[in-house]
Amino acid sequence: MAPKHYSVGDVVRMKKQHPCGNNEWEILRVGMDFRIRCLKCGRQVMLPRVKFEKNVKAIIRSGENGSAGNGSPDPLGSSELSPRLTGKMD
């Protein structure tokens, strides 16, 4: 079975519900440990990778933090640069 790749910002559905009644979580940290946040109550939990991968049921949606050139909007705007960056001061 091929390993699944998870990234920061992904929303996953876990097999077991959180005590608040929700089973959808956002991934905040990826590595040997995963930090996930409940989308209903905001509680954050750290899990070892093995336990996380065993308990994930499905990936609901992929996160926004993909590779460069993924079509995400430019934080400064596509045509407007800061005067400090262009060297033009009024």
C-alpha positions as CSV (number, residue, x, y, z in Angstrom):
1,M,0.0,0.0,0.0
2,A,1.4,3.4,-1.0
3,P,1.9,5.9,1.8
4,K,-0.4,8.9,1.8
5,H,1.0,12.4,1.9
6,Y,-0.5,14.9,4.3
7,S,0.2,18.6,4.3
8,V,-0.5,21.5,6.6
9,G,-4.0,22.9,6.0
10,D,-5.5,19.6,5.0
11,V,-8.8,18.7,6.6
12,V,-9.2,15.1,7.5
13,R,-12.1,12.9,8.9
14,M,-11.0,10.7,11.7
15,K,-12.5,7.3,12.6
16,K,-13.5,8.3,16.1
17,Q,-15.4,11.4,17.1
18,H,-14.0,14.0,19.4
19,P,-16.0,14.5,22.7
20,C,-17.6,17.7,21.2
21,G,-19.2,15.5,18.5
22,N,-17.1,16.4,15.5
23,N,-14.7,14.2,13.6
24,E,-13.2,16.7,11.2
25,W,-9.8,18.1,11.9
26,E,-7.3,20.5,10.3
27,I,-3.7,19.5,10.2
28,L,-1.4,22.2,11.7
29,R,1.9,20.3,11.9
30,V,3.4,17.4,9.9
31,G,6.4,15.3,10.8
32,M,7.0,12.4,13.2
33,D,4.2,13.9,15.2
34,F,1.0,15.5,13.8
35,R,-0.7,18.5,15.4
36,I,-4.4,18.7,14.5
37,R,-7.2,21.1,15.5
38,C,-10.9,20.2,15.9
39,L,-12.9,22.3,13.5
40,K,-15.9,22.5,15.9
41,C,-14.3,23.4,19.3
42,G,-10.8,24.4,18.3
43,R,-9.0,21.9,20.6
44,Q,-5.5,21.0,19.5
45,V,-4.0,17.5,19.8
46,M,-0.6,16.1,19.1
47,L,-0.5,12.5,17.8
48,P,2.4,10.2,16.7
49,R,2.5,9.7,12.9
50,V,1.6,6.0,13.2
51,K,-1.5,6.6,15.3
52,F,-2.6,9.5,13.1
53,E,-2.3,7.5,9.9
54,K,-4.1,4.5,11.5
55,N,-7.0,6.7,12.6
56,V,-7.6,8.8,9.4
57,K,-10.7,7.8,7.5
58,A,-10.5,10.3,4.6
59,I,-9.1,13.6,3.4
60,I,-12.0,16.0,3.2
61,R,-10.1,18.8,1.4
62,S,-6.5,19.7,0.6
63,G,-4.9,22.7,2.3
64,E,-4.0,26.0,0.6
65,N,-0.3,25.6,1.4
66,G,0.8,23.9,-1.7
67,S,4.0,24.4,-3.8
68,A,4.9,27.8,-5.4
69,G,2.9,28.6,-8.5
70,N,-0.2,26.9,-7.3
71,G,-2.4,29.8,-8.4
72,S,-2.8,31.3,-4.9
73,P,-3.3,35.1,-4.9
74,D,-0.3,37.3,-4.4
75,P,-0.5,38.9,-0.9
76,L,0.6,42.3,-2.3
77,G,-1.7,42.2,-5.3
78,S,-0.7,41.2,-8.8
79,S,0.1,44.7,-10.1
80,E,0.7,46.8,-6.9
81,L,4.1,46.7,-5.2
82,S,5.0,48.4,-2.0
83,P,6.8,51.7,-2.6
84,R,9.6,50.4,-0.3
85,L,10.2,47.5,-2.7
86,T,10.2,49.5,-5.9
87,G,12.3,52.3,-4.5
88,K,9.7,55.0,-5.5
89,M,8.8,57.2,-2.7
90,D,6.2,60.0,-3.0
